[in-house]
Amino acid sequence: MHATGTVELDFRLTLTELSRGCGVEADRILLLVDAGLLEPTGADPHEWLFAASDLYRARCALRLQHDLGINTPGAALAVDLIEELQRTRRRLQLLEALFDRNC
Amino acid sequence: MDFKDYYALMGVDRNATQDDIKRAYRKLARKYHPDVSKEPDAEQRFKELGEAYEVLKDPEKRAAYDQLGSNWKQGQEFRPPPGWDTGFEFGGGHGDDQRFSDFFETLFGQRGFDSAGFTRRHAGHAHGEDHHARVEIGLEDAFNGSTMAFQLRVPEYDASGRLSNRTRSIQVRIPKGVTDGKRIRLAGQGAPGIGGGRNGDLYLEVALRPHPLYSVDGRDIHLTLPITPWEAALGARIAVPTLAGRVEMTVPEGARSGQRLRLKGRGLAAAGKTPGDQFVTLQIATPKAETEAHKALYRQMAEAMPFNPRSHLGG
Protein backbone atom coordinates (compact mmCIF):
# COMPACT_ATOMS: atom_id res chain seq x y z
CA MET A 1 0.00 0.00 0.00
CA HIS A 2 1.40 3.38 -0.96
CA ALA A 3 1.35 6.22 1.50
CA THR A 4 -1.25 8.88 0.93
CA GLY A 5 0.07 11.37 -1.58
CA THR A 6 -0.39 15.11 -1.54
CA VAL A 7 -3.74 15.75 -3.11
CA GLU A 8 -4.07 18.76 -5.37
CA LEU A 9 -7.52 19.98 -6.34
CA ASP A 10 -8.03 22.68 -8.97
CA PHE A 11 -4.45 22.19 -10.09
CA ARG A 12 -2.90 23.96 -13.06
CA LEU A 13 -0.41 22.52 -15.48
CA THR A 14 2.57 23.93 -17.35
CA LEU A 15 3.05 23.09 -21.03
CA THR A 16 5.63 20.46 -20.06
CA GLU A 17 3.30 18.85 -17.51
CA LEU A 18 0.38 18.87 -19.92
CA SER A 19 2.48 17.32 -22.72
CA ARG A 20 3.69 14.62 -20.34
CA GLY A 21 0.16 13.99 -19.06
CA CYS A 22 -0.94 13.46 -22.66
CA GLY A 23 2.12 11.42 -23.62
CA VAL A 24 2.95 13.69 -26.57
CA GLU A 25 5.54 16.31 -27.54
CA ALA A 26 4.71 19.96 -26.83
CA ASP A 27 4.18 20.76 -30.53
CA ARG A 28 1.01 18.63 -30.52
CA ILE A 29 -0.31 20.72 -27.62
CA LEU A 30 0.57 23.94 -29.47
CA LEU A 31 -1.68 22.80 -32.35
CA LEU A 32 -4.56 22.29 -29.89
CA VAL A 33 -3.99 25.80 -28.50
CA ASP A 34 -3.97 27.18 -32.08
CA ALA A 35 -7.28 25.43 -32.73
CA GLY A 36 -8.74 27.23 -29.70
CA LEU A 37 -9.41 23.99 -27.83
CA LEU A 38 -7.12 24.90 -24.94
CA GLU A 39 -6.90 28.38 -23.52
CA PRO A 40 -3.89 28.74 -21.24
CA THR A 41 -3.28 31.83 -19.19
CA GLY A 42 0.13 33.54 -19.55
CA ALA A 43 1.83 35.51 -22.29
CA ASP A 44 4.06 32.90 -23.96
CA PRO A 45 4.40 29.12 -23.92
CA HIS A 46 7.01 29.19 -21.12
CA GLU A 47 4.55 30.97 -18.85
CA TRP A 48 1.41 29.14 -19.94
CA LEU A 49 -0.76 27.56 -17.29
CA PHE A 50 -3.55 25.19 -18.29
CA ALA A 51 -6.67 24.36 -16.25
CA ALA A 52 -7.07 20.77 -15.01
CA SER A 53 -9.96 20.35 -17.46
CA ASP A 54 -7.57 21.09 -20.34
CA LEU A 55 -5.72 17.86 -19.58
CA TYR A 56 -8.92 15.91 -20.24
CA ARG A 57 -9.87 18.00 -23.28
CA ALA A 58 -6.42 17.51 -24.79
CA ARG A 59 -6.36 13.75 -24.10
CA CYS A 60 -9.81 13.34 -25.62
CA ALA A 61 -8.85 15.34 -28.75
CA LEU A 62 -5.64 13.33 -29.19
CA ARG A 63 -7.52 10.03 -28.84
CA LEU A 64 -10.08 11.15 -31.43
CA GLN A 65 -7.33 12.24 -33.81
CA HIS A 66 -5.51 8.95 -33.41
CA ASP A 67 -8.53 6.63 -33.50
CA LEU A 68 -10.77 8.34 -36.04
CA GLY A 69 -8.21 10.06 -38.25
CA ILE A 70 -9.75 13.52 -37.84
CA ASN A 71 -7.75 16.73 -38.06
CA THR A 72 -7.11 19.16 -35.21
CA PRO A 73 -10.02 21.59 -35.84
CA GLY A 74 -12.36 18.60 -36.28
CA ALA A 75 -11.16 17.05 -33.03
CA ALA A 76 -11.58 20.41 -31.25
CA LEU A 77 -15.17 20.64 -32.49
CA ALA A 78 -15.84 17.03 -31.45
CA VAL A 79 -14.49 17.68 -27.92
CA ASP A 80 -16.73 20.75 -27.54
CA LEU A 81 -19.73 18.72 -28.70
CA ILE A 82 -18.88 15.76 -26.46
CA GLU A 83 -18.67 18.07 -23.44
CA GLU A 84 -21.98 19.66 -24.36
CA LEU A 85 -23.48 16.18 -24.71
CA GLN A 86 -22.10 15.14 -21.30
CA ARG A 87 -23.54 18.26 -19.65
CA THR A 88 -26.92 17.61 -21.29
CA ARG A 89 -26.89 13.95 -20.24
CA ARG A 90 -26.02 14.89 -16.63
CA ARG A 91 -28.82 17.46 -16.61
CA LEU A 92 -31.28 14.97 -18.04
CA GLN A 93 -30.21 12.34 -15.52
CA LEU A 94 -30.77 14.79 -12.64
CA LEU A 95 -34.16 15.90 -13.96
CA GLU A 96 -35.25 12.31 -14.55
CA ALA A 97 -34.21 11.34 -11.01
CA LEU A 98 -36.10 14.32 -9.55
CA PHE A 99 -39.12 13.59 -11.74
CA ASP A 100 -39.16 9.92 -10.70
CA ARG A 101 -38.89 10.81 -7.02
CA ASN A 102 -41.66 13.38 -7.28
CA CYS A 103 -44.08 10.96 -8.92
CA MET B 1 -8.01 -19.61 -27.20
CA ASP B 2 -11.04 -18.27 -29.05
CA PHE B 3 -11.07 -17.64 -32.78
CA LYS B 4 -11.76 -14.01 -33.76
CA ASP B 5 -13.85 -13.50 -36.86
CA TYR B 6 -12.44 -10.12 -37.88
CA TYR B 7 -14.76 -9.85 -40.89
CA ALA B 8 -17.85 -10.39 -38.73
CA LEU B 9 -16.55 -7.94 -36.11
CA MET B 10 -16.26 -5.28 -38.81
CA GLY B 11 -19.49 -6.32 -40.55
CA VAL B 12 -17.80 -6.77 -43.97
CA ASP B 13 -17.60 -9.66 -46.47
CA ARG B 14 -14.47 -11.71 -46.82
CA ASN B 15 -14.04 -10.23 -50.30
CA ALA B 16 -14.44 -6.61 -49.15
CA THR B 17 -12.01 -4.12 -50.75
CA GLN B 18 -9.50 -2.15 -48.65
CA ASP B 19 -11.74 0.90 -49.12
CA ASP B 20 -14.78 -1.02 -47.83
CA ILE B 21 -12.79 -2.04 -44.77
CA LYS B 22 -11.60 1.49 -44.12
CA ARG B 23 -15.13 2.86 -44.44
CA ALA B 24 -16.54 0.17 -42.15
CA TYR B 25 -13.83 0.91 -39.58
CA ARG B 26 -14.44 4.67 -39.63
CA LYS B 27 -18.17 4.19 -39.23
CA LEU B 28 -17.93 1.66 -36.38
CA ALA B 29 -15.11 3.60 -34.72
CA ARG B 30 -17.40 6.63 -34.49
CA LYS B 31 -20.17 4.45 -33.10
CA TYR B 32 -18.09 2.68 -30.47
CA HIS B 33 -15.44 5.25 -29.62
CA PRO B 34 -15.39 5.31 -25.80
CA ASP B 35 -15.31 9.12 -25.76
CA VAL B 36 -18.48 9.32 -27.81
CA SER B 37 -20.48 6.14 -27.30
CA LYS B 38 -23.02 5.42 -24.60
CA GLU B 39 -23.11 1.71 -25.44
CA PRO B 40 -22.27 -0.18 -22.22
CA ASP B 41 -19.67 -2.37 -23.94
CA ALA B 42 -18.21 0.42 -26.08
CA GLU B 43 -14.68 0.07 -24.77
CA GLN B 44 -14.53 -3.67 -25.44
CA ARG B 45 -16.16 -3.30 -28.86
CA PHE B 46 -13.77 -0.51 -29.80
CA LYS B 47 -10.78 -2.62 -28.78
CA GLU B 48 -11.98 -5.58 -30.86
CA LEU B 49 -12.66 -3.28 -33.77
CA GLY B 50 -9.14 -1.83 -33.54
CA GLU B 51 -7.68 -5.33 -33.55
CA ALA B 52 -9.81 -6.42 -36.53
CA TYR B 53 -8.79 -3.32 -38.46
CA GLU B 54 -5.14 -3.80 -37.57
CA VAL B 55 -5.27 -7.16 -39.37
CA LEU B 56 -7.63 -6.42 -42.25
CA LYS B 57 -6.09 -3.09 -43.28
CA ASP B 58 -2.65 -4.69 -43.68
CA PRO B 59 -2.53 -6.81 -46.89
CA GLU B 60 0.14 -9.14 -45.45
CA LYS B 61 -1.72 -9.82 -42.21
CA ARG B 62 -5.05 -10.09 -44.02
CA ALA B 63 -3.65 -12.65 -46.49
CA ALA B 64 -2.19 -14.69 -43.63
CA TYR B 65 -5.45 -14.51 -41.69
CA ASP B 66 -7.45 -15.48 -44.80
CA GLN B 67 -5.24 -18.53 -45.17
CA LEU B 68 -6.77 -19.95 -41.97
CA GLY B 69 -9.90 -20.49 -44.08
CA SER B 70 -13.49 -19.35 -43.74
CA ASN B 71 -14.85 -22.25 -41.69
CA TRP B 72 -13.90 -20.80 -38.32
CA LYS B 73 -16.59 -19.15 -36.26
CA GLN B 74 -16.29 -16.23 -33.83
CA GLY B 75 -15.47 -17.59 -30.35
CA GLN B 76 -14.64 -21.12 -31.56
CA GLU B 77 -11.75 -22.86 -29.79
CA PHE B 78 -8.71 -22.20 -31.96
CA ARG B 79 -5.16 -23.52 -32.39
CA PRO B 80 -3.12 -22.29 -35.34
CA PRO B 81 -2.23 -25.07 -37.80
CA PRO B 82 1.52 -25.78 -37.92
CA GLY B 83 3.44 -23.66 -40.40
CA TRP B 84 0.36 -21.59 -41.18
CA ASP B 85 2.36 -18.38 -41.49
CA THR B 86 5.09 -19.66 -43.78
CA GLY B 87 6.03 -17.03 -46.31
CA PHE B 88 4.57 -14.07 -44.48
CA GLU B 89 6.50 -11.27 -42.83
CA PHE B 90 4.74 -8.93 -40.49
CA GLY B 91 5.94 -5.37 -40.10
CA GLY B 92 7.35 -4.11 -36.80
CA GLY B 93 5.48 -1.59 -34.70
CA HIS B 94 1.73 -1.43 -34.42
CA GLY B 95 1.47 2.15 -33.33
CA ASP B 96 0.53 2.35 -29.68
CA ASP B 97 0.59 0.44 -26.44
CA GLN B 98 -2.92 -1.00 -26.62
CA ARG B 99 -3.01 -4.71 -25.90
CA PHE B 100 -4.55 -7.09 -28.40
CA SER B 101 -6.11 -10.52 -27.79
CA ASP B 102 -4.17 -13.75 -27.28
CA PHE B 103 -5.53 -14.81 -30.67
CA PHE B 104 -3.87 -11.81 -32.32
CA GLU B 105 -0.64 -12.26 -30.43
CA THR B 106 -0.42 -15.95 -31.29
CA LEU B 107 -0.86 -15.20 -34.97
CA PHE B 108 1.10 -12.03 -35.37
CA GLY B 109 3.36 -11.88 -32.35
CA GLN B 110 3.43 -9.17 -29.74
CA ARG B 111 3.00 -5.59 -30.68
CA GLY B 112 6.20 -3.81 -31.54
CA PHE B 113 7.35 -2.41 -28.28
CA ASP B 114 10.69 -1.27 -29.64
CA SER B 115 9.07 1.27 -31.89
CA ALA B 116 6.34 2.35 -29.51
CA GLY B 117 7.36 1.27 -26.02
CA PHE B 118 7.81 4.21 -23.78
CA THR B 119 10.07 2.49 -21.32
CA ARG B 120 12.80 1.92 -23.86
CA ARG B 121 12.51 5.34 -25.42
CA HIS B 122 14.12 6.93 -22.41
CA ALA B 123 17.70 5.86 -22.07
CA GLY B 124 19.37 6.83 -18.80
CA HIS B 125 17.53 9.47 -16.87
CA ALA B 126 13.83 10.10 -17.41
CA HIS B 127 10.63 11.28 -15.78
CA GLY B 128 8.20 8.45 -14.99
CA GLU B 129 4.95 8.13 -16.91
CA ASP B 130 1.84 9.87 -15.62
CA HIS B 131 -1.08 7.60 -14.83
CA HIS B 132 -4.77 8.38 -15.19
CA ALA B 133 -7.73 6.71 -13.51
CA ARG B 134 -11.39 7.29 -12.75
CA VAL B 135 -12.58 6.53 -9.22
CA GLU B 136 -16.13 6.22 -7.90
CA ILE B 137 -16.93 7.45 -4.41
CA GLY B 138 -20.07 7.64 -2.30
CA LEU B 139 -21.81 10.96 -1.65
CA GLU B 140 -21.15 10.70 2.10
CA ASP B 141 -17.41 10.35 1.43
CA ALA B 142 -17.53 13.41 -0.81
CA PHE B 143 -19.42 15.38 1.84
CA ASN B 144 -17.23 14.47 4.80
CA GLY B 145 -13.95 13.87 3.02
CA SER B 146 -12.27 10.55 3.69
CA THR B 147 -9.20 8.48 3.12
CA MET B 148 -10.02 5.73 0.69
CA ALA B 149 -8.14 2.80 -0.77
CA PHE B 150 -8.40 2.29 -4.51
CA GLN B 151 -7.21 -0.52 -6.73
CA LEU B 152 -5.70 0.85 -9.92
CA ARG B 153 -4.80 -1.25 -12.91
CA VAL B 154 -1.42 -0.16 -14.14
CA PRO B 155 -0.13 -1.35 -17.54
CA GLU B 156 3.48 -2.40 -17.21
CA TYR B 157 6.19 -3.91 -19.39
CA ASP B 158 8.05 -6.82 -17.81
CA ALA B 159 11.71 -7.68 -18.43
CA SER B 160 10.87 -9.42 -21.71
CA GLY B 161 8.92 -6.40 -22.95
CA ARG B 162 5.51 -8.03 -22.51
CA LEU B 163 2.68 -5.73 -21.51
CA SER B 164 0.54 -6.76 -18.57
CA ASN B 165 -1.74 -5.15 -16.01
CA ARG B 166 -0.52 -4.95 -12.45
CA THR B 167 -2.96 -4.11 -9.67
CA ARG B 168 -1.77 -1.36 -7.44
CA SER B 169 -3.38 -0.23 -4.20
CA ILE B 170 -3.25 3.39 -3.28
CA GLN B 171 -4.68 5.39 -0.42
CA VAL B 172 -6.04 8.75 -1.37
CA ARG B 173 -7.32 11.46 0.92
CA ILE B 174 -10.51 12.62 -0.79
CA PRO B 175 -10.91 16.26 0.16
CA LYS B 176 -14.15 17.34 1.80
CA GLY B 177 -16.68 18.80 -0.61
CA VAL B 178 -15.36 17.22 -3.80
CA THR B 179 -17.93 17.35 -6.62
CA ASP B 180 -18.75 14.94 -9.45
CA GLY B 181 -16.19 15.12 -12.27
CA LYS B 182 -13.56 16.82 -10.09
CA ARG B 183 -9.95 16.17 -11.03
CA ILE B 184 -7.30 15.41 -8.47
CA ARG B 185 -3.54 15.31 -8.96
CA LEU B 186 -1.26 13.22 -6.77
CA ALA B 187 2.25 14.41 -7.47
CA GLY B 188 4.82 11.63 -7.71
CA GLN B 189 2.27 8.78 -7.53
CA GLY B 190 2.57 7.78 -11.20
CA ALA B 191 5.16 5.42 -12.65
CA PRO B 192 8.61 5.47 -11.04
CA GLY B 193 11.25 7.64 -12.70
CA ILE B 194 14.09 6.00 -14.55
CA GLY B 195 17.76 6.45 -13.62
CA GLY B 196 16.99 8.89 -10.82
CA GLY B 197 14.34 10.79 -12.79
CA ARG B 198 11.26 12.05 -10.97
CA ASN B 199 8.20 9.85 -10.60
CA GLY B 200 5.24 10.54 -12.83
CA ASP B 201 2.02 11.97 -11.41
CA LEU B 202 -1.30 10.25 -10.86
CA TYR B 203 -4.42 11.99 -12.13
CA LEU B 204 -7.77 10.87 -10.76
CA GLU B 205 -11.20 11.82 -12.02
CA VAL B 206 -13.82 11.54 -9.28
CA ALA B 207 -17.30 10.25 -10.09
CA LEU B 208 -20.07 10.21 -7.46
CA ARG B 209 -22.07 7.00 -7.17
CA PRO B 210 -25.85 7.52 -7.43
CA HIS B 211 -27.41 7.89 -3.97
CA PRO B 212 -30.70 6.24 -2.95
CA LEU B 213 -32.06 9.45 -1.33
CA TYR B 214 -30.27 12.42 -2.78
CA SER B 215 -29.64 13.76 -6.27
CA VAL B 216 -26.60 15.97 -6.74
CA ASP B 217 -26.16 19.00 -8.97
CA GLY B 218 -22.66 20.43 -8.57
CA ARG B 219 -22.47 21.38 -4.89
CA ASP B 220 -26.27 21.37 -4.42
CA ILE B 221 -28.19 18.42 -3.04
CA HIS B 222 -31.80 17.63 -3.92
CA LEU B 223 -34.19 15.64 -1.76
CA THR B 224 -37.85 14.83 -2.26
CA LEU B 225 -39.75 14.99 1.05
CA PRO B 226 -43.18 13.36 1.37
CA ILE B 227 -45.55 15.24 3.71
CA THR B 228 -49.15 14.70 4.80
CA PRO B 229 -52.05 16.90 3.54
CA TRP B 230 -52.53 18.32 7.05
CA GLU B 231 -48.83 19.17 7.37
CA ALA B 232 -49.10 20.96 4.01
CA ALA B 233 -52.32 22.76 4.90
CA LEU B 234 -51.49 23.75 8.47
CA GLY B 235 -47.71 24.02 8.29
CA ALA B 236 -45.37 21.91 10.38
CA ARG B 237 -41.89 21.46 11.79
CA ILE B 238 -40.41 18.37 10.18
CA ALA B 239 -37.11 16.57 10.67
CA VAL B 240 -35.37 16.35 7.28
CA PRO B 241 -32.40 14.12 6.52
CA THR B 242 -29.27 15.95 5.34
CA LEU B 243 -25.76 14.66 4.76
CA ALA B 244 -24.80 16.11 8.15
CA GLY B 245 -27.72 14.44 9.96
CA ARG B 246 -31.34 15.38 10.50
CA VAL B 247 -32.30 19.04 10.76
CA GLU B 248 -35.62 20.68 11.61
CA MET B 249 -37.34 22.46 8.77
CA THR B 250 -40.49 24.55 8.74
CA VAL B 251 -43.08 23.59 6.16
CA PRO B 252 -45.09 26.79 5.63
CA GLU B 253 -48.83 26.85 6.04
CA GLY B 254 -50.55 26.19 2.72
CA ALA B 255 -47.56 24.39 1.19
CA ARG B 256 -48.08 22.94 -2.31
CA SER B 257 -46.86 19.68 -3.79
CA GLY B 258 -43.71 20.35 -5.84
CA GLN B 259 -42.83 23.42 -3.78
CA ARG B 260 -39.10 23.70 -3.25
CA LEU B 261 -37.60 24.79 0.05
CA ARG B 262 -33.95 25.60 0.59
CA LEU B 263 -31.72 24.56 3.47
CA LYS B 264 -28.93 27.05 2.98
CA GLY B 265 -25.36 25.78 3.18
CA ARG B 266 -26.37 22.12 3.64
CA GLY B 267 -24.83 20.97 0.36
CA LEU B 268 -21.25 19.98 -0.43
CA ALA B 269 -18.76 22.34 1.16
CA ALA B 270 -15.18 22.53 -0.09
CA ALA B 271 -12.54 24.45 1.85
CA GLY B 272 -12.54 28.11 0.88
CA LYS B 273 -15.64 27.82 -1.30
CA THR B 274 -19.24 28.86 -0.69
CA PRO B 275 -21.04 25.69 0.38
CA GLY B 276 -23.88 24.35 -1.73
CA ASP B 277 -27.49 24.20 -0.55
CA GLN B 278 -29.93 21.39 0.00
CA PHE B 279 -33.18 21.77 -1.90
CA VAL B 280 -36.19 19.96 -0.52
CA THR B 281 -39.07 19.34 -2.89
CA LEU B 282 -42.34 18.74 -1.04
CA GLN B 283 -44.53 15.89 -2.17
CA ILE B 284 -47.96 15.62 -0.62
CA ALA B 285 -48.79 11.98 0.04
CA THR B 286 -52.50 11.24 0.32
CA PRO B 287 -53.53 8.59 2.86
CA LYS B 288 -55.65 5.72 1.64
CA ALA B 289 -59.20 5.54 2.97
CA GLU B 290 -58.88 2.07 4.41
CA THR B 291 -61.62 2.02 7.02
CA GLU B 292 -65.17 3.33 7.21
CA ALA B 293 -63.96 6.04 9.63
CA HIS B 294 -61.36 7.21 7.08
CA LYS B 295 -63.99 7.35 4.37
CA ALA B 296 -66.26 9.36 6.63
CA LEU B 297 -63.48 11.88 7.17
CA TYR B 298 -62.96 12.29 3.42
CA ARG B 299 -66.71 12.73 2.90
CA GLN B 300 -66.77 15.32 5.65
CA MET B 301 -63.91 17.20 3.95
CA ALA B 302 -65.69 17.06 0.61
CA GLU B 303 -68.76 18.64 2.19
CA ALA B 304 -67.01 21.18 4.40
CA MET B 305 -64.35 22.31 1.89
CA PRO B 306 -65.53 23.45 -1.52
CA PHE B 307 -62.42 22.80 -3.62
CA ASN B 308 -62.01 22.36 -7.36
CA PRO B 309 -58.42 21.67 -8.40
CA ARG B 310 -59.55 21.65 -12.07
CA SER B 311 -61.09 25.13 -12.17
CA HIS B 312 -58.28 26.38 -14.48
CA LEU B 313 -59.21 23.58 -16.92
CA GLY B 314 -62.70 24.98 -17.17
CA GLY B 315 -64.21 21.95 -15.42
Interface residues (C-beta under 8 A of the other chain):
Chain A: M1 H2 A3 T4 G5 T6 V7 E8 L9 F11 E17 R20 G21 G23 A52 S53 L55 Y56 R59 C60 R63 L64 H66 D67 L68 G69 A78 I82 R89 R90 L94 A97 L98 R101 N102
Chain B: R26 A29 R30 H33 D35 V36 K38 F46 G50 D96 F118 H127 E129 D130 H132 T147 A149 R168 S169 I170 Q171 V172 R173 I174 P175 V178 D180 K182 R183 I184 R185 L186 A187 G188 Q189 G200 D201 L202 Y203 E205 P210 S215 V216 D217 H222 T224 G258 A270 T281 Q283
